[in-house]
Amino acid sequence: MIALPTDAEQRQRLQEISRSRTEPTSRVERARIILAYLQDPSAYAVARTMGVTQQTVTRCLERAAELGVIEALDDRPRAGRDPVITAAAKTWLVALACRKAKELGYPHELWTTRLLAAHARQHGPSAGHPSLAKLAQGTVCKILAEQEVKPHKVRYYLEQRDPEFEPKMAEILCVYRQVAMLRSEAAKGQDSGGGLVIVSYDEKPGIQAIGTTAPDRPPLPGTSPTVMRDHEYKRHGTLTLMAGIDLLTGHVHALVKERHRSREFIEFLKLLDAAYPADTAIEVILDNHSAHVSRETTSWLAAQPIGRFTFTFTPTHGSWLNLIEGFFSKLARSVLRHIRVSCKDELKERLIAFIGDINREPVVHTWRYKIDNAA
């Protein structure tokens, strides 16, 4: 008879493992053997009940008596064979993966694990690593995973090319801070500076007018849970949405045009000019598009009353600082996604209708990122 000292906590743990559906089969079987033996201390009876040999039961019980009932559930550690691929060979392979495939004469821009394995098999032995002569693709994946290197994938970043990025960002944040102060004063019934309007402006070019070649089929319960659409389509051209949000009221000013040159931008400025009293200063937050600083635009602005228009430019590659980008994101997700039209005129009508819906119940957009740091 083999003595197996256990306590209530160990018995409870054995019960949990014996009923588990996620534990390895070997651990579940050993837990059941030990529990059966604790109820009936007979290796022969346990073997018959479990459907295993008596030798298997005895070996399990002896390990449990030596190591403990919980520790005995795991397999014994095995020595295994020495690794075939040397550490130096792995280092060479990882260094190779950190280079581009095209640098070594391949037409591929990036490595695939299959190509990397083939290159290592061909050139590894001559580089002093004979252990790579039979390198398998799966082994390449394991070696790269150990170093968290993924040469077959691309993650994009944006290089900061504007040396004045921080000061320009601070200027934008100060404008948003001013908006917050004006709105707070208006909420308290104080003079909110009615002679100032702040507009966040940008263009959304290349809005495609795409038409269907066959009618869409609506969802049908029990037949098709989604809209069914023919995969072919027609291109009718593109349009540009030029839009600006009044950050104090949420009202959206918009034009839909074929292009967005200086003359279209000036037309939008005239739209703003007509929308506000003549003594109101209009401050516009916008990016560095050429139409915003062109000679034609500059000449038109010079002919306006002093102080009527003021531009605050976002830094280069900093258009995300312009609050209207969030509005364009909503437009893309709620209207433009999956949109199909018969012509550009229909697309224009639906864009204008969306703007009209927004302006019936304007939403005041609020900027929060780092605004507390603004002077």
C-alpha positions in Angstrom: 0.0 0.0 0.0 1.3 3.5 -1.0 0.6 6.3 1.4 -0.5 9.6 -0.2 -0.8 12.4 2.4 -3.2 15.1 1.1 -5.3 17.9 2.5 -8.7 19.4 1.6 -7.2 22.0 -0.7 -5.2 19.4 -2.7 -8.3 17.2 -3.0 -10.3 20.1 -4.3 -7.6 20.9 -6.8 -7.5 17.3 -8.0 -11.3 17.3 -8.4 -11.1 20.5 -10.6 -8.4 19.0 -12.8 -10.2 15.6 -13.2 -13.3 17.4 -14.5 -11.4 19.9 -16.7 -11.9 20.1 -20.5 -8.9 22.3 -21.0 -6.2 20.6 -19.1 -3.9 18.1 -20.9 -5.3 14.6 -21.1 -2.3 13.2 -19.1 -2.9 15.5 -16.2 -6.6 14.7 -16.1 -6.0 10.9 -16.2 -3.4 11.1 -13.3 -5.7 13.2 -11.2 -8.5 10.7 -11.7 -6.1 7.8 -10.7 -5.0 9.5 -7.5 -8.6 10.4 -6.5 -9.8 6.8 -7.2 -6.9 5.5 -5.1 -7.7 7.8 -2.3 -11.2 6.4 -2.2 -10.2 2.7 -2.7 -6.4 2.2 -1.9 -6.0 -0.7 -4.3 -3.8 -0.3 -7.4 -5.5 -3.3 -9.0 -9.0 -1.9 -8.4 -8.1 1.5 -9.7 -6.5 0.0 -12.8 -9.7 -1.9 -13.6 -11.9 1.1 -13.0 -9.7 3.5 -15.1 -9.1 1.0 -17.9 -5.3 1.2 -17.6 -2.6 -1.2 -16.6 -1.7 -1.7 -13.0 1.9 -0.7 -13.8 0.6 2.7 -14.9 -1.3 3.2 -11.7 1.6 2.1 -9.5 4.1 4.4 -11.4 1.7 7.4 -10.9 1.2 6.6 -7.2 4.9 6.3 -6.6 5.5 9.7 -8.2 2.7 11.2 -6.1 4.2 9.8 -2.9 7.7 11.2 -3.9 6.8 14.6 -5.3 3.3 15.3 -4.0 -0.1 14.7 -5.5 -0.2 18.0 -7.5 3.4 18.0 -8.7 3.1 14.4 -9.9 0.5 15.3 -12.5 3.1 16.9 -14.8 5.4 14.9 -17.1 9.0 14.3 -16.0 11.4 16.8 -17.5 13.4 15.2 -20.4 16.8 16.0 -21.5 16.0 16.2 -25.2 18.7 16.5 -27.9 21.1 19.4 -28.1 19.9 22.2 -30.4 21.1 21.7 -34.0 21.1 25.4 -35.0 23.8 27.3 -33.1 23.3 30.6 -31.4 25.7 32.2 -33.9 23.6 30.9 -36.8 20.4 32.3 -35.2 22.1 35.7 -34.8 23.2 35.6 -38.5 19.6 34.8 -39.6 18.1 37.6 -37.5 20.6 40.1 -38.8 19.7 38.9 -42.4 16.0 39.4 -41.7 16.7 43.0 -40.6 17.9 43.8 -44.1 15.6 44.2 -47.1 15.4 41.3 -49.6 15.9 43.7 -52.5 19.4 44.6 -51.1 20.5 41.1 -51.8 19.3 41.0 -55.4 15.8 39.7 -55.0 12.8 41.3 -56.7 10.9 41.2 -53.4 10.7 44.4 -51.4 10.4 42.5 -48.1 11.3 39.0 -46.9 8.8 36.1 -46.8 9.7 33.4 -44.3 9.9 30.9 -47.2 12.3 33.1 -49.1 14.4 33.8 -46.0 14.6 30.1 -45.3 15.7 29.3 -48.9 18.3 32.1 -48.8 19.7 30.8 -45.4 19.9 27.2 -46.7 21.8 28.4 -49.8 24.2 31.0 -48.2 24.3 30.0 -44.5 26.9 27.2 -44.8 29.3 29.4 -46.9 28.9 32.1 -44.2 30.2 29.7 -41.6 26.9 28.3 -40.4 26.5 24.7 -41.6 23.6 24.1 -39.2 21.4 26.2 -41.5 21.9 23.8 -44.5 18.5 22.1 -43.8 16.7 25.1 -42.3 12.9 24.7 -42.4 10.5 27.6 -42.9 8.8 26.8 -39.6 12.1 27.0 -37.8 12.6 30.5 -39.3 9.3 31.6 -37.8 10.3 30.3 -34.4 13.7 32.0 -34.4 12.2 35.3 -35.6 9.4 35.0 -33.0 12.0 34.7 -30.2 13.4 38.0 -31.2 10.0 39.6 -32.0 11.2 40.4 -35.5 8.6 40.4 -38.3 10.4 41.4 -41.6 7.3 40.5 -43.7 5.2 43.2 -42.1 5.1 47.0 -42.4 4.1 49.4 -39.7 3.9 53.1 -40.9 5.2 56.1 -39.0 5.2 59.8 -39.8 8.4 61.7 -39.8 8.2 65.1 -38.3 9.4 67.4 -41.0 8.3 70.8 -39.6 10.9 72.3 -37.3 8.3 74.7 -35.9 5.8 71.9 -35.2 5.6 72.5 -31.4 5.1 76.3 -31.6 2.5 75.9 -34.3 0.7 73.2 -32.4 0.7 75.4 -29.3 -0.9 78.2 -31.4 -3.7 75.9 -32.5 -4.3 74.8 -29.0 -4.5 78.4 -27.8 -7.2 79.0 -30.4 -9.1 76.0 -29.0 -8.6 77.3 -25.5 -10.0 80.6 -26.6 -13.1 78.8 -28.0 -13.6 77.0 -24.7 -13.4 80.4 -22.8 -15.9 82.1 -25.2 -18.3 79.2 -24.8 -18.0 79.3 -21.1 -18.7 83.0 -21.0 -21.7 82.6 -23.2 -23.1 79.9 -20.9 -22.8 82.3 -18.0 -24.7 85.0 -19.9 -21.6 87.1 -20.2 -20.4 88.9 -23.4 -18.9 86.0 -25.4 -17.1 88.2 -27.9 -19.8 88.3 -30.5 -17.4 90.1 -32.8 -15.3 87.0 -33.3 -16.0 83.7 -35.2 -13.6 80.8 -35.3 -14.0 78.3 -38.1 -12.2 75.0 -38.5 -11.8 74.4 -42.3 -10.5 71.7 -44.7 -11.3 70.0 -47.9 -12.2 66.4 -48.5 -11.2 65.7 -52.1 -11.7 62.6 -54.2 -15.1 61.6 -53.0 -16.0 59.0 -55.5 -19.3 58.9 -57.3 -19.7 55.1 -57.7 -22.8 53.5 -59.3 -24.1 50.0 -59.3 -24.4 47.8 -62.4 -27.4 45.9 -61.0 -29.9 46.7 -58.3 -29.1 46.0 -54.7 -31.1 43.3 -53.0 -32.5 44.0 -49.6 -32.0 41.7 -46.6 -34.5 38.8 -46.4 -35.1 36.9 -43.1 -34.0 33.3 -43.5 -32.4 33.9 -46.8 -29.9 36.8 -46.7 -29.1 38.7 -43.5 -27.3 41.5 -45.4 -27.8 43.7 -48.4 -26.7 41.8 -51.5 -24.7 43.9 -54.1 -23.2 43.0 -57.5 -19.4 43.2 -57.2 -19.1 45.3 -60.5 -19.5 49.0 -60.4 -19.4 52.2 -62.5 -17.2 55.2 -61.8 -18.8 58.6 -62.5 -16.0 60.8 -61.3 -15.1 62.5 -58.0 -16.1 65.6 -56.1 -14.6 67.7 -53.3 -16.3 68.8 -50.2 -15.1 72.1 -48.8 -16.4 72.5 -45.2 -15.8 74.7 -42.2 -17.3 74.3 -38.7 -18.1 77.3 -36.6 -16.6 76.1 -33.4 -18.8 78.3 -31.2 -22.2 77.2 -32.7 -21.5 74.0 -34.5 -22.9 75.3 -37.8 -21.2 73.8 -40.8 -20.5 75.9 -43.9 -20.0 73.8 -47.0 -19.5 73.8 -50.7 -19.3 70.8 -53.1 -17.1 71.4 -56.1 -15.4 69.5 -58.9 -12.0 70.8 -57.9 -10.4 72.7 -55.0 -8.2 75.4 -56.5 -7.7 78.9 -55.3 -10.9 80.1 -57.0 -12.9 77.5 -55.2 -11.3 78.4 -51.9 -12.0 82.1 -52.5 -15.6 81.1 -53.2 -15.8 79.5 -49.8 -14.3 82.6 -48.1 -17.0 84.6 -49.8 -19.6 82.2 -48.4 -18.2 82.9 -44.9 -18.1 86.6 -45.6 -21.8 86.6 -46.5 -22.7 84.5 -43.4 -21.5 86.9 -40.7 -21.9 90.6 -40.1 -19.3 93.0 -41.6 -17.9 93.9 -38.2 -17.2 90.3 -37.2 -13.6 89.0 -37.3 -13.4 85.5 -38.9 -10.5 83.4 -37.7 -9.9 80.2 -39.9 -7.9 77.2 -38.8 -6.6 75.4 -42.0 -3.7 73.5 -43.4 -0.9 74.5 -45.7 -2.6 73.6 -49.1 -1.2 75.7 -51.9 -4.6 77.2 -52.6 -4.7 78.7 -49.1 -1.5 80.7 -49.7 -1.6 81.3 -53.4 -1.1 84.7 -55.1 -4.8 84.7 -56.1 -6.0 84.0 -52.5 -3.5 86.5 -51.0 -4.7 89.2 -53.4 -8.4 88.6 -52.6 -7.6 88.7 -48.8 -5.7 92.0 -49.2 -8.8 93.6 -50.7 -10.9 92.8 -47.6 -11.2 95.0 -44.6 -8.3 94.8 -42.2 -9.0 92.1 -39.5 -11.9 90.6 -41.4 -10.0 87.3 -42.0 -7.2 85.7 -40.0 -5.6 82.4 -40.8 -4.0 80.0 -38.3 -2.1 77.2 -40.1 -1.6 73.7 -38.8 2.0 72.5 -38.9 3.1 70.3 -41.7 1.8 66.7 -41.3 -0.3 68.1 -38.4 -3.7 68.2 -40.1 -4.9 65.9 -37.3 -4.9 69.0 -35.1 -7.7 70.5 -37.2 -10.9 69.6 -35.5 -12.9 69.3 -38.7 -11.1 66.0 -39.4 -13.4 64.4 -36.9 -16.4 65.7 -38.8 -15.0 64.2 -42.1 -14.4 60.9 -40.3 -18.1 60.8 -39.2 -19.1 61.7 -42.8 -17.1 58.8 -44.2 -18.4 56.3 -41.7 -22.1 57.3 -41.7 -22.7 58.4 -45.3 -19.9 57.7 -47.7 -19.3 54.1 -46.7 -20.9 51.8 -49.2 -22.6 54.8 -50.9 -23.8 54.2 -54.5 -25.1 57.0 -56.8 -26.3 57.3 -60.4 -24.2 60.4 -61.1 -22.1 63.1 -59.5 -25.2 65.4 -59.2 -26.8 62.8 -57.0 -23.7 62.5 -54.8 -23.6 66.3 -54.5 -27.3 66.4 -53.4 -26.7 63.7 -50.8 -23.7 65.5 -49.4 -25.6 68.8 -49.2 -28.6 67.0 -47.6 -26.2 65.5 -44.9 -24.9 69.0 -44.2 -28.5 70.3 -43.9 -29.3 67.5 -41.4 -26.3 68.5 -39.3 -27.2 72.2 -39.3 -30.8 71.5 -38.2 -29.4 70.2 -34.9 -25.8 71.6 -34.7 -23.3 69.8 -32.5 -20.6 71.9 -30.9 -17.3 70.1 -31.3 -14.9 70.2 -28.5 -11.1 69.7 -28.5 -9.5 68.2 -25.4 -6.1 66.9 -26.4 -3.5 68.9 -24.4 -5.8 71.9 -24.2 -5.0 72.3 -20.5 -1.3 72.9 -21.5 -2.3 75.8 -23.8 -1.2 79.2 -22.5 
